[in-house]
Amino acid sequence: MRTSREVQEAKRPETKRPDRRNARLRPCSLNRCVATALLAFVLYGLFGLYGSSRARADFSTNGEVAGLNAQFVNVNGVRTRYYEAGAGEPMVLVHGGDLSGHSSANIWSKNIPLFAKQFRVFAPDTLASGMTANPADDNDLNIQGEVDHLYDFIRALKLGIVHLVGESRGGGVVLFLALQHPEVVKDIVIVDSDTAAPQSSLGASEASDKCPKGPDAEAWKCNQLALTSLPDQVFDDEYFMEGKYMSLLPKSQETVAKLKAGAGGELATAAGFNRWKAEWFARIVKEGVLQVPVLVYWGKNDALSSAAHGQALYDLLAKENPRVRIETVDKAGHFPFREYPERFVGDITSFIQSAQSHTDTNNPQVSSNPSN
């Protein structure tokens, strides 16, 4: 005979336990599956190429290098990655390179800690580069879009008036920002930049002729190493690993596809950009629209942007601006800031201090942007 407790247990409805084996096999959403598979593929490829135990341990899905910590901020609707370090007057470092995942603020990894001893340093990934998102409007995938994004970045973080340092394409970005919005610029440094120079190289340098062609990681790595005078010291596996990782992200693949399809309009073409640049240079000479202190900084052995181009840029800017300086570095290629980081930071700091001691407070800057 059953007890009352046994009778109650018998009447209790049976609870069906979930089949955990089926739960494990439950299909994921298409987007999640694709993203997971892509990340696995990227990581496998990275560790295959740069598979040291140290590289695996230090790998960052935020693209970080050299112990730096990346942050993200919404800049007028564009998710933007950047580094920040130090305290003092704000300084913004602007990287070069084409619009791609390879190009990023990681190029400044040797300089950020050194500048941070005296300045509050910001180094963003420019528009559509590194881990910064693509613009909502494909027509912004050009140099003007980069200038607008940098200006919005400065305003979004409420930096006020800043010191600007730009290398390669980034040198052009800081030059055109200073022309269009001098009210937020204290001084600018242009480093090995054909984008800023009045005359540009016709194509790839002889040093990179042996490199693979195209946007893939091996071609990028080969070109980077070909353009430095100290290839064994300037870049390491971590730098290339994170660059490849960012280049394989979906948004980076989208950038490449859009540019191939003609995004960015005429200004994204060499002919269109050169015409636009010539118009600004005409204004510099005729109207003297650039009056902030400028340092033109160049590697004497740059195989991509020759020292003669740096001299031509200095000659043009100095015609109507007495506060333009030029400095060239012996035995330096396209990356003098990475080849000799201590010297570079010392030279830039000295220039800024000298410029501040000779600032003409009776010459306030106003915007020369025609749209303003």
Secondary structure, DSSP 8 states (H G I E B T S, - for coil): ---HHHHHHHHS-------HHHHHT----HHHHHHHHHHHHHHHHHHHHS--HHHHHH--TT---TT--EEEEEETTEEEEEEEE--SEEEEEE--SSSSSS-SGGGGTTTHHHHTTTEEEEEE--TTSTT----SSGGG-SHHHHHHHHHHHHHHTT--SEEEEEETHHHHHHHHHHHH-GGGEEEEEEES-TTTSSS--SSS-GGGTTS--SSSHHHHHHHHHHT-S-HHHH--HHHHHHHHHHHTSHHHHHHHHHHHTTTTGGGGSHHHHHHHHHHHHHHHHHH----S-EEEEEETT-SSS-HHHHHHHHHHHHTT-TTEEEEEETT--S-HHHHSHHHHHHHHHHHHHHHHHT--TT-------TT-
